[in-house]
């Protein structure tokens, strides 16, 4: 496959979409926090304070973590499934009404 055949926005095989991304071996924020707690270096309260400070500094992951613990995680998937079931029930009801009215 040559460059002319590549669609716009697709990468060549073996080419990274983010060559300057996170270096190998760098740990995820959640993993670092879990390890700190498991080692016993910090209490739960200490870790919450770290998240609060990080959130104040603009760390999106820390903001999400705090929001999930204060307000609970969003149930978008469940809501979508319920909406889909309601749509199916309405359609089935309409089909049944149509069949009954045509008799």
N, C-alpha and C positions, 0 to 999 in steps of 0.2 A: 504494500500500500504506500503510495507516495503522497507528498504534501497536497497535490491538487485534488486528491480523492477524499481528503479529510473534510468532514463537515465542519462548519464554523462552530467554535466552542468545544470541539472534541480534542483530546490530547493524543499525541502520538503514543503508540504502545511503549510502556516503560517510562513515560514522561510524567512527572508529578504535577498535580494541579496547584500545589503549594510547596515549591522547592525550599522556601525559607521557613517552613512551618516548625512545629515543635520538634526539638532535637530528640533523637532516640535516647531512651532511658529517663526522660523527664516524666515525673509522675503526675497523674491527674490530681486535681485539687482535693477531691473526695478521698482518694487513697491516702494522701498525705495527712489529712485530718484524722482518718480512721487509725492510721498507724500511730499518730501522736497519742490518741486516747488509749489504744491497746498497750502501748509501752508504759503507760502510767505516768508519763511526763506532765500531762495536763488532765484536769478534771473536766467533766461535761460542761460545767459553767465556764471554765477557761476557754474551751473550744467555741462555745456560743459567743463569748466576747471577741474571739478572733474573727469569727464570721461577721459580727456586727461591725468591727473596725474595717474589715475588708469591704463590706457593703458600702460603708461611708466613703471609702476611697474609690468606689465605682466598680468593684468586682461584681459582674453580673451573676456569676455562679453563686457567690455568697448571698446575693439578693434573692435569687431563686430558692436557695436552701432555706433561708429564713422565712420567706413567704410560704413555702411548703409546710414548714413546721408551725407557723402561726395560723394560717388559713386553711391548711390542707391542700393536697395536690388537686389540680383541676381534673374534672372527670369528663373531658371532651369526648373521649371514645364512647363512654357509656351513654352520654347524651345523644351522640350521633346514632348509636344503635337503637335507642328508644325512638328517636325521630323516624328512623327507617321503618321500624315496626309499626308505628302509627300510620305512616304513609301506606304501607301494605294493607293494614286493616281498613283504612278509608277506601282504598281501591277495591278491596274484596267486597266491602259493603255496597259500594256503587254498582259493582258487577252483579251482585245478588239482587239489588233493587231493580236493575235493568231487566234481568231475567224474569223476575216476578211480575213486573209490569207488562212484559210482552206476552204473558200467558193468557 
